[in-house]
Amino acid sequence: MRINPTEWTKTERYRFLTSAVTPRPIAFVTTVTKKGTVNAAPFSYFNVVSAEPPLLSISVGRKEGAMKDTARNITESGEFVVQLAEADMIQAVNDTSMNAEPEESELRHVPLNTADSQAVNVPGILEARVRLECKLEKHLIFEEGASATDLLIGRIVSIYTEDGLLKEGMVSPDEWKPVARLGGKKYAEIGRVFELERPQ
């Protein structure tokens, strides 16, 4: 079966891509509005870009042509914090995807608390065991028809990890319980962990 993606609707492409490109890590992003309101929202169009320089990417689709709060706040302030979603907090993370007004903090509706950051003026989430403080490195806009997407490249300027989570410089899979996004309403936790040696 061969498919020309241009012959599919946006919804059909979305359903296929989000169910095929899995599992996807979930960035739980905090930003601040010009008036100082803390916004929080999850995004699974997210990944690391490079280690040198330390960059990550978040893709935020526009709604009816308008930038979402997260993208607008990042482009206006140039700063944001990425929390990696874990099993213990995934329900609250999901609940922040509610439709809220720009000056209404999603955090007022979930049992999560803020924590001061070290290198940016955006607070992180206290309960998150991994927090990546970022400054906006590049903002790209992709438009097609009536749709548009903001691709945000962030430079990681400070990293927070909970004590005991790192072993030999790596986040321990025995301690770390990240949640990944699948298609539809499905999520996944880490199952069997195994190692493979790279060929010489």
Stockholm file with secondary structure:
# STOCKHOLM 1.0

chainA/1-200         MRINPTEWTKTERYRFLTSAVTPRPIAFVTTVTKKGTVNAAPFSYFNVVSAEPPLLSISVGRKEGAMKDTARNITESGEFVVQLAEADMIQAVNDTSMNAEPEESELRHVPLNTADSQAVNVPGILEARVRLECKLEKHLIFEEGASATDLLIGRIVSIYTEDGLLKEGMVSPDEWKPVARLGGKKYAEIGRVFELERPQ
#=GR chainA/1-200 SS CCCCGGGSCHHHHHHHHHHHSCCEECEEEEEECTTCCEEEEEESSEEEEEETTEEEEEEEECBTTBCCHHHHHHHHHSEEEEEECBGGGHHHHHHTTSCCCTTSCGGGGSSCCEECCSSSSSCEETTCSEEEEEEEEEEEEEEETTEEEEEEEEEEEEEEECTTCEETTEECTTTCCBEEECSTTCEEECCCCCCCCCCC
#=GC SS_cons         CCCCGGGSCHHHHHHHHHHHSCCEECEEEEEECTTCCEEEEEESSEEEEEETTEEEEEEEECBTTBCCHHHHHHHHHSEEEEEECBGGGHHHHHHTTSCCCTTSCGGGGSSCCEECCSSSSSCEETTCSEEEEEEEEEEEEEEETTEEEEEEEEEEEEEEECTTCEETTEECTTTCCBEEECSTTCEEECCCCCCCCCCC
//
